[in-house]
Amino acid sequence: MHAWGSNGRPAAGARGRARGARRLAGLGLAAVASLALLSGCNVGETFGNFGWPSNGITPQANQMYDLWIASTIAALVVGVFVWGLIFWCIIRYRKRGDELPAQTRYNMPMEFLYTIAPILIVSVLFYYTAIVQTDVDRLNRNPDVVVEIVGFKWNWQFNYRDGAGVDANTVASTLGTSDVIPVLVLPTDRSIRFEETSRDVVHSFWVPEMLFKRDVFPGNIRNVFEVERIDAEGAYVGRCAELCGTYHSMMNFELRVVSPDKYDRFLAAKQEGKSTQEALTAIGEDPYATTTEPFDTKRTQQNFNPTNAVGAGN
């Protein structure tokens, strides 16, 4: 109950609590309004993308970026509200004597709020996460381009296929070596299926600009995923993102994205018997990787059999 003064108005304590509640509500609305205004700008760029890369080159990458930004904003809104309540309670209900403040019990609206609100928040986040995950994992029946990714210690082989599945044929291939970084050439504006397999241990195919990576498993397991299209031409470094052995950190490749016309001419040159470097030169591209370089294996006689080792020469 409210304490009332002799003049029929709420007592000073009750008026103070009411003003405090109004100030808290005003602060909450201001925080939400600020975030709403910020959402009109590019919130990700304003706050450094909240730690998430922003230079995605596929629709799936952009979807995941948007989900991350929206989830972070939602978490901040909830956090600001909760932190505000915590500090308000610390200040408002600090000890002023031995008398306990009024206790709140069986407040149905309040109990309903803090029970339903978290359920609604989790449900909304789950809904949008499920939508993005479904788009990321969607496979088309007839993709425009199919490339088989073969990982091995410690390099890559890229097989351009004439269809999807293990029964398709390889029409052209690029094999990486310790001296030459393998270049995976793909077109813009075409759907692309990646079918992955490994010759030895688990690797992981990762192009950072795609904003996600997929493991490459040995045996009969083929990890398959697709991108709707690649939006930007250019050269992008690719890496193995699974600890696979001695030269794991140096197991790089390059994704070279070109126009559909250049891609068709590249594939035709490969089918004529030209090497990957010759085919790249034929379409006006750099013949070698520009984003990374071959690693030094240090596999020399001096390295493996130093002359000052005990028993050297035996």
Secondary structure, 3 states (H helix, E strand, C coil): CCCECCCCCECHHHHHHHHHHHHHHHHHHHHHHHHHHHHHCCHHHHCHHHHCCCCCCCHHHHHHHHHHHHHHHHHHHHHHHHHHHHHHHHHHCCCCCCCCCCCCCCCHHHHHHHHHHHHHHHHHHHHHHHHHHHHHHCCCCCCCEEEEEEEECCEEEEEEECCCCCCCCEEEEEECCCCCCCEEEEECCCCEEEEEEECCCCEEEEEHHHCEEEEECECCCCEEEEECCCCCCEEEEEEECCCCCCCHHHCEEEEEEECHHHHHHHHHHHHCCCCHHHHHHHCCCCCCCCCCCCCCCCCCHHHHCCCCCCCCCC
